[in-house]
């Protein structure tokens, strides 16, 4: 129960990763504000992870909309009386060879993955300033470290999240806010299925077969579970990680050992 009595907002909460993270944070004692574009899907996640409905708040939030994010911060504080941390998990991906990708695809991925992370960190950070215990964890990707073909915009966006993490950690340390990032690999989520489905016709291999090969080599080839990433995030949100600052930790079974 490392997060007992703490309130944490999780963006992209209606997705597979967001739901897994929320579930772990609740197990660790936190109260969780679930932020996502879809009010319906976010409410469904809240019902699955919190049977009582007392420890979650489901909100429809566009992470790129500054006014909407500020309103979500206010609604979260009004509901729980506090806001102690943020998990910047919202993200999107579009697969395409770099010479075929459109500028619109490029802008959309940077807008959600990078600008959205900044907008949410800024709004929550303003609330946390001076609290001497605020925590922000950004969800990057091992794609931001290693890079993969057909994912130039996604790779660039996740590398930018790593740079954002370092900058905010340095700038906000004096304000009592600790900022770190996690860099997952092949996590068993709808996004990974989306990648397999895009590759399938191009490689002539069934998507299910491709998914079987998208696990972590250090884990015997199995895919990582969202809850496993969630446990690392919970640690970084806790007081146990107070001396870890500005880091982007690979949580990919050793596929990117740096």
N, C-alpha and C positions, 0 to 999 in steps of 0.2 A: 504493500500500500504506500509506495513512495510518493504518490501524488494525492494523498488524502487531503481533502478540503481545497484543492486547487481547481481552477476553472481554465480549460483549454479550448480554444477554437481550432477546428480542423476544416480546412478548405478542401474542395473536391471530395466531400464526405459521402456523396452518393455512389462513388466508384468503388471498385474492389479493394484498392489500397486504402482509401479513406475509411471504409467500413471496418477493415481489419485493424487499422490504427485506433479508431474510436473504441472498438471492443477492448483492446488492450488498455487504453487509458482509463476506461471505466473499471476494469479489473484492478488497476493500480490505485483506485480511489478517487479519480478526478470526476468532475462534472464537465460535460462536453457540449460545446455549441457546434452543431453540424451545419456547415455552410456549403451550399452548392447551387448551381443554376436552377435545378428542378426542385420545386417545392414538394411535388408529389413523391419523387424518388428519395429525397432527403428525409421526408416523413416516414417512408417505409423502412429506411435504414434505422431511424430512431426507434421504431417499434420493434425491430429485430434485436438491437443491441441493448435496449433498455425497456424491459417489460413494464416497469412501473411508470415510465414516462416522467419521472421526477428528476432524473439526473442528466437529461439531454434537452437541447433546444434545437429544433430544426428550422433553418432560415434559408430562403431563396436569396442568393447573393451572386452577383456578377463580380468576380474579383478584379476586373479591370475598371470597374465603375467606382470612382472615389467616394461619391455620395452614398452609394449603396453599402460600401464597406464601412464607412463611418457610422451609418445607421445600424449595421450589424453589430459593431462594437458596442454602441449604446444599448441595443436591445439585449445583448448578452449580459452586460453589466446590470441592467435593470432586472433581468431574470434571476441571476445568481448572486448579485451583489459584488462581483469581482470579475476580473479577467487577468489571469496570471501567465498565460502562454499561448503560443500560436504554432500550429503545424501548417506550413505552406505546402499543401499537397496537390492543389489543383493543377492540372496539366492537360495538354493535348498533343497529338502527333499526326502528321500527314507524311506518308511515305512517297518518295519520288526520287528518281535520279536527279542529281543537281542540275543538269542541263535542261531538264524538263519541268522543274519546279517553278511555280509562278511566284511573283513578288507577293501576291495576296496570301499564298500559303506560308511564305516566310514571315510576313508581318503577323499573321494570326498566331503562329506558334510562339514568336517572341512576345506578342502582346499578352497571351495567357500565361506562358511559363515564366517569363521574366518580369514584365510590367506588373502582372497580377501579383507576383510574389512581393515586389517592391511596394505596391499600393497597400497590400494587407500588412506587411511588416511596418510600414510607416504609420498606418492608422493605429495598429495595436501598440507599436512602440511608443507613440505619443501618450497612450494610456499608461504604459508600464514605466515611463521615465521617472526615475527617482525611487522606484519601488524596491530596489536592491533584492531582486529575486525574479525578475522577468526573464522568460525563456522564449526563444524563437528557434524552431527547427525547420529548415528549408529542405524540401525533397528535390534533390537533383537526380542524377542517374550516372551509372558507370559510362554511359554514352557521352557524358560531359568530360570524361577523362580520356577514354580510349578512342571514341568516334567510330561510327559504323557507316557503311555505304548506304545510299538511298535515304539518308536521314540528316542531311546537312543542316537544315533549320533546327531540327530537334537537338542534334549534337551541340550546335552553337548556343541554343537557348539554355541547355543544361550546364554548359561551361560557364555561361554568364551568371547562372544562379550560384555557382561556386565562387565566382568573383564577387558577387553581391554579398555573399555570406562573409567572406573575409573582410570586406570593407565595413559592413555594419558591425561586425564583432569588434573591430578596432575603434570605430567611432562611438559606439554606444556603451562600451565597457564602463566608462566613467558614470554613466547614467544607471548602472545596475542591471543592464540587459545583456544576457548571454545569448550569442547567436552561433549556431552550428548547422551543418547539413548532413544528410545521409545520401548515399549514392547507390541505390539498389541496382541489381542486375535483372535476371529473368524471373520476375515475380508473377505468380499465377493470377493474372488479372485480365479483364476484358481488353485492356490495351495491348497486352502481349498476344492475345488471340487476334486482334486487329492486324498486328504485324505479320503473323503467320498467314492470315487470309490474303494479305496483299502479296506476300512472297509466293504463295502456292501456285497460281497460274503461271508465274514467271519462271519458276523452277521446275514446274511439272511434278510437284510433290504435294500430296494431300496436306491440308492445313493441320489436321490432327497429328500426322507424322512429323511435320515440322515442329509442332509444339513439344513433342516428346524430346526433341533435341535442343530445346531452348532452356534447359536447366543449367544449374551451376556445376561446372566440372568438379569443383572441390566437394560437392555434396552428392557425388555419384550420378550426376546428370539430372537430378530431380529439380523441379522448379521451387523457387523460394515462396513461402507462404506470406501473405500480407501481415499476419500477426507477428512473424519473425522480425520483419522490418519495424513493426510497431513497438516491439520490446526495446529495440535500440533507441527509437525515438523517445520512449518513456524514460529511459535512462538519461538521455540528454536533457530532458525537461526537468529532471530531478536535481536535488542538491548534491547527489553523488557525482555529478558531472561539472561541478563548479569550476574545476581547473582546466576543463576542455573548452577551448574558445576558438572560434573562427575555423574549425576543422570541417572537412568534407569526408566523411567516413564511408568507405566502401563496405556495403552490406550485400555482397554478391557471391558469397561462397568462395572467395579467393580468386575469381576470374580477373579482377583488376586489383592486384595487391599493392596499391599505393593510394 
